[in-house]
């Protein structure tokens, strides 16, 4: 997980650790670059991830485990997810 701050806006990028540095593609050509500079930072446990997400303005998640964790916690909704190349992707934006 990595936290980014832009003024008062807090952005979280988090992924399943084995996806870091990979490019995920689907059959339509849509791709997500799970870049170290955005998603890489520190390894966190479930509780720290969920606490960080609660305080974030924007969240980008890549990975079946991390997305499932957020869905089960009630912090995200199924309609905010998409599968790309068999991997779950979720964005949460709070206005």
C-alpha positions in Angstrom: 0.0 0.0 0.0 1.1 3.5 -0.7 -0.4 6.8 0.5 -0.2 9.9 -1.7 -1.2 13.4 -0.6 -2.1 16.3 -2.8 -3.0 19.2 -0.6 -5.7 17.9 1.7 -6.6 15.0 -0.7 -5.4 11.6 0.4 -5.1 8.9 -2.3 -4.4 5.2 -1.5 -3.0 2.7 -4.0 -3.0 -0.9 -2.8 -2.6 -4.2 -4.5 -2.0 -7.9 -3.8 1.8 -8.1 -3.4 2.4 -10.6 -6.2 0.9 -8.1 -8.7 3.3 -5.2 -7.9 5.2 -4.3 -11.0 3.0 -6.2 -13.4 0.7 -5.0 -16.2 -2.7 -6.6 -16.1 -4.6 -6.8 -19.5 -7.9 -8.1 -20.6 -9.1 -9.3 -24.0 -10.4 -5.9 -25.0 -6.9 -4.3 -24.6 -7.8 -2.6 -21.3 -4.7 -2.6 -19.1 -3.7 -1.6 -15.6 -0.1 -0.9 -14.8 0.4 -2.0 -11.2 3.4 0.4 -10.9 5.7 0.4 -7.9 5.7 4.3 -7.8 1.9 4.3 -7.2 1.0 1.0 -5.5 4.3 0.1 -3.8 5.2 1.4 -0.4 4.8 -0.8 2.6 3.3 -4.2 3.4 0.3 -3.6 5.6 -2.2 -5.9 7.4 -5.9 -5.9 6.9 -6.6 -3.5 9.8 -4.1 -0.9 8.6 -5.4 -1.1 5.1 -9.0 -0.6 6.1 -8.2 2.3 8.5 -6.3 4.1 5.7 -9.1 3.6 3.2 -11.6 5.0 5.7 -9.7 8.3 5.7 -8.9 8.5 2.0 -10.5 10.7 -0.7 -9.6 8.3 -3.5 -8.7 4.6 -3.4 -7.3 2.4 -6.2 -7.2 -1.4 -5.5 -5.8 -4.2 -7.7 -6.0 -7.8 -6.7 -8.6 -10.4 -5.7 -7.6 -10.5 -2.1 -7.4 -6.8 -1.4 -10.7 -6.1 -3.2 -12.4 -8.9 -1.4 -11.2 -7.6 1.9 -12.6 -4.1 1.2 -15.9 -5.6 0.0 -16.3 -7.8 3.1 -15.6 -4.7 5.3 -18.4 -2.8 3.7 -16.1 0.1 2.6 -16.6 -0.7 -1.1 -19.4 -1.9 -3.3 -19.5 -4.6 -5.8 -20.7 -2.1 -8.5 -17.3 -0.3 -8.1 -15.4 -3.4 -9.2 -14.3 -4.7 -12.5 -12.3 -7.8 -13.6 -9.4 -7.1 -15.8 -7.6 -10.2 -17.0 -9.2 -12.2 -14.3 -7.9 -9.8 -11.6 -10.3 -7.6 -9.6 -9.9 -3.8 -9.8 -11.8 -1.3 -7.6 -11.9 2.5 -7.4 -13.5 4.5 -4.6 -13.9 8.2 -4.9 -15.3 10.3 -2.1 -16.5 13.8 -3.0 
